[in-house]
Each structure stands twice: as C-alpha cells, then as structure tokens.
Amino acid sequence: MHIKRLTLLAMIIVLSTSLISCKDATTQNTKEISEVKEATTITDEKPKGKAIIAEQRHDSNTTNDDAPILTNAKKKKLNEEIVRIKESLKFGQYTQYLSPTSEQKHIITRTEGMFHDPASLKNKISDINLPTQIMEGSFDSAFLFIKDFEKDISKNIEVGKVYSLDHIKTKDIASLHLYYLNKEGIGLQLMIHPVPPDEDGIKLLRGSELATLEEQRYNDQTYYVRYFEEIGVFTASFIISIDGIYYIIETAEIEKVDGNSENPYIVISKINEKDKLFKLTETLPLDQIISEIGL
C-alpha cells in the first residue's frame, strides 16, 4: 500500500478498535496501519485483540496461576499462531487451540466479516435489512464487527474443532460499515456504531494515534473530524440519538480502486473540502436508514 492511499479497511481498524470492546484485527489490517505510521502491531506485548493471548478462563485443565511465564519471543510466536488460526476461521466461527508455545488452551473467535451482497449477509443475520440504495449510490459491500462472544463459549468445546454461532441478530452488531457507489465507483462510506448504555460516545471517539481529532461545528451539528494529515484526507464522525439509543456515525467519501482486492476502497474526502462532506452527511436520512437496517 502506497503511503498516499489509506485503504478503508485499515481506517476501519483505526476507528473501530477504539469503539469495540473486542478490538479484533487481522494481520493484513495491522500491517496496513503500520505502513501509514509506526503504530502498535499485532505482535506487540500489549495486543489489542482478545483473540491475541486469549484469557485462560476457558481452559478446563489449568488456571491462570498454572500458566507459564512467556518470554517476549514466545509471546510473539504465540500471537502468530493465534492470528494464523483466526484467519482460517469464517465470520461467526470459533475454536479452541492448544498452543505448543504457551502449553495452554486459547479460545479464538472471528467477529468481523465482509459481505458483497445483502442476501449473503442476511443468511448470517436473519433480521437485518440493508438498503439497496442510499441517495445516488447503490450497495457495494458491508463490513461489520459483532460483539465479543467469547464469554458465552463453553469451556468444554473440543480442541481443534471449528464451531459456528447458531444465531446472530442485529442486536449483536457492534459496528456496521456500509459502502455505496455510483456508476463511476465514487461514493460514501457510512459507519453506524450503536453506543452501549454504559459507554460514553464522545470518549469512544477519542481513540487513534494515527489521526488528529478535532471538533468542528457545522450548522447545528458538532463533527469530530479525524484528519489523516500525512495523506491529506479525513473522516467526519458525530453522535445522534434515535428513540433513546445513541449512535456514533462516521462518513467519508470513497473511491473503489481495485474490485479484486480485499481492500478495494480508498478515502478521498479532502481536508480542504470539509464542507462538501458535511453537506452530504446532512442530507442522509439516518433515522430511516437505521430503522430499516434494524439497529
């Protein structure tokens, strides 16, 4: 990835890891972020994902007191083992891994997934309804995180066997990222993050070291503008309340540059054209969109 082009999946991890308690990231996503700036990677001593150096409370044979103390080299090796297992899983799957490095069992979950048509997502989340069109853009894909479900997994599951969640509902969604494009491949990213009742939405927004966060007022709305100054682009976030539920909304202008890539989109919202995105965001029928989706 060239330094002047930050793919959206990398940017998603930048924001979503500060919003979602499970903070999962794949090796590729973490690598992209590292290329933008010298950021913490998935092999650091304090990993961000619960799938990395997973808690031992599901281990039926040992306790935390029995866990061996790992050197930094062994921690790195264990992280690599778990990332490899995690990448082999599909959305909503989980397994238990017995690591030869830690000599412990680790629950590994896959909480994120990309979907390229509404029907395939509905097969996984039966009560979701994605709009086929938002303004002038047609649905292109959706990327989402579900809430951490590790605590609900039985400690008696078989080591090495892959399991799938039986039922995933819209209430299980932690963060939903939607991509709508016109015929020229230009369009909108819309992120919707329901704020848990015990969380402070504004504090959740103040996350990434990779971007400069600045408050800016436009008409009657306060935007939290996230500048990626090295590449001259930005995203705009704000908080809304619908029927007593708070949502963090993030928008960005995007372009699809490689349909065959796992990371096909780039952000094109220019720092010197902020009002353009603000005006576009103001026209979004967010109440209708969120109601239709079922969030």
N, C-alpha and C positions, 0 to 999 in steps of 0.2 A: 504494500500500500504506500503510495506516494504521500509525503508529509502534507501536501496541499489538498488532499482529499480524504476526509474522515468519513468512513462508511457509517451508515446509520446503526448497524448492529454494535459497532464499537461505542457509539454515542449512547445507545440504549443502555449498555452496561454501565457507562459513566453515571447516568441518572438513576437507573433502576436499582443499582447496588446501594444507593443511598436511600431508597424508598422501601425496599422489600426486606423483610427480616431474614429471608433465606439467602439473599445475595449470591445467587449462583452465577458462575461464569465459565464458559468453555475455554479451552486452551487458545483457540484461534481468536476469540474475542479479546482475551487478555493480551495476546501478542499484539493485536492491533492498537490497543490502548498504549502499550509500552512504546510502540513506534511513534506515537504522537508526542509523548513526553516520557521522561524517566519516571514511570509510575510503578506502584507496587504490583508485582506479578503474582500469578497463582502459586508460585513456589516459594513465596516469602515465608518467614517464620510465623507471621500472623495472618493466615489466609482468610479471605473474606467469606468463602462459601462454606456452609455447614457440611457439604459433601466432602470437603477437604479436611483431613484429620478429623473424621466424624467422631461424635461423642460415643463413649463406651457404654452408655446405659442400656443398650440393646444386646450387649454381649452376655449370653446366658452362662458362660463358663468362667469369666473373670470379672473383676471390678476395677474401678479406676486406680485403686491402691495397688493392684497387681500389674498395672500397665508398665512396661519397661520405659525407661527414660531414653528418648531418641536423640542422637546427635543431629546437628543441622543437615549433614549429608543424608542421614536416614530419613529425616523429615521430608527433604526434597524428593527422595526416591519414593516415599510413601505417597506424597502428593501426586507424583507422576503416575503411580499405579492406579490411584483412585480416579484421576482425570481420564485415564485410558478406559477404565470400566464405565465411567459416566458417559463418555462419548459413544459407547456401544449401545447405550440404552435409548429408547424412544420416549417421547413425551408421555408423562404419567407412569413410567415404569420405575421399578426399584429392585434392588437386590442386596444380598449380604455378602460381603467379601472378606475372606480370611487372608490377611496380608502376611507374607513371609517376612516382611521387614519389621512390622510392629508386633507380630505374633498376636494380633488382636483381630476381632471381627468389626467390620465397619458397614453401617447402613449407607447405601449410595442411592440417591434419587435423581430423577430427571424432571425438573419442574418448569422447563422452558421449551417452547416449540414454535416453529414457523409453519404457517399454513397458506397455501396459494389459491385456495378456493373456499368459499363459505361452507360448502357441503362437507368437505373433509374435516373442518373444524367442528361442525355440528355433529358429526359422527363421534367426536370425542366429548363435546359439551352439548348435550341434547337440548338444553333450554336457551341456547344463545341464538340470536338473530342479528346477523351483520347487515347493515345497509349495503345494497348493491352499488349505490352511488352517493357521494357527498359533494354537493354543489356540481362543479363541472367534471369531477373526477370519478372514474369507475374503480371498483375494488380491484386491488392488485395482490395484496397479501396481508396477513396479520401475524404478528409475533407477540407471544404472551408468556407471562410467568404466572404460575399458580402458587398458592400459599404453601409454605413448608408443611409437608405431611409426615415427616419422619417420626414425630412423636406418636402417630397413630399406627405405626407398623408394629406388628407382633414381634417380640424378641425371639420367637421360636421358628421364624421362617428358615427355610433350607439354605445353607450356604451355596452360592453359585447359581441358584435358580432365579430366573427373572420373573417378576410378578408385575401385574398392571392394576392400576386403580379401577375399581368396578364402576364408580360413578363420579363424574366431575361436573359440577354445576357452576353457573356464573358467579355464585357467591364465593366460590373457591378461587376466583381470579384475583391476583394481586396487582397485576399491571397489564394493560392491553395496548398494543401499538398497532395502529391501522395505517395502511398506505393506499392512497387513492391517486390515480394518474389520469391525465388527459391523453389524447392520441399521440402527442409528441413525447410522452414519457416524463412530463413535468407534473408535479402535483403536491400533495400535502401529506405530511405525517401527523397523525393525531394520537397522542398518548393519553389514556384515561387511567388514573390510579385512584381507586376508592381509598379514602383515608380511614384507617381503623379508628374506632371510637376513642381508644386510649392513646392516640398519637396526635402530635402537633404538626399540621400540614406544613407550616412555614419552616419549622425546624427540619422537617424531612427534605425540604428543597435545598437546604444548605449542605451539599454533600461533597461534590467532586473537587479534587485539587487540580484537575485538568482544565477547568474553566473558571472564568471570572464571573461571579454572580452579582448582579446589580438590579436594584429596584427602579422601576420606571413607571410613571403614571401616564396612561393614555385614555382620554375621556374619563370615564368613571371606573376604570379597571386598573388595578395595580399588577404589573407584569414583573416577573422575576426573570430578567434577561440573562441567559447563560452564554457568555462570549467564549468562543474558541479563537483567541486572538491570533495565534500562530497561523491559522488558516483562513481568517477573515470571515467566519460565519458565526451564526448564533441560533439559539432556540429561545422560545418565549413560553414561560410557564405562569400559571395563575391558579387560584383556588376558587371554586364555586360551590354552592350548596343547593341541592335539589331534594326536596321532601325531607329535609333534616339530615341528609347524608352529604358529607364533604368529599369533593373530588379534586385531585391535582390534575390539571390539564396541561399538556405541553404540545406546542405546534411548531412546525418547521416546514419551509419549502424544500422540496426534494426533487432529485432527478434520478431516473433509473438508467444506469450506465452499462450494466452487464447482466442481462437476464439469466445467464447460465451460472452466475456466481452465487455463492451462499450469502454474500453481502452485496446485493445489486444496487443499493441506493447510496447517494451522497447528499449531504445537506448543502443547499445553495442559498439559504437566507443570508443576505449580505449585511454586515454590520452597519454599513452606511445607508441601508434601506429598511430600517426597522419599522417605519410607519406602514410600509407595504404589507408586512406580515400581520401587524396589529389590526389593520383594516380588514384583512381577510378573516382573521380569527373572530372579529366582532360579528361577522355575518353568519358564523356557524350556528345551526340550530341545535345547540348542545343538549338542551332538555329532551328534544325529540330523539336525538341520536342515542343518548344514554338509556332512555326509556325503551327504545326499540331493541337495543342490544340485551337489555335485561340486567344491567348493572345497578 
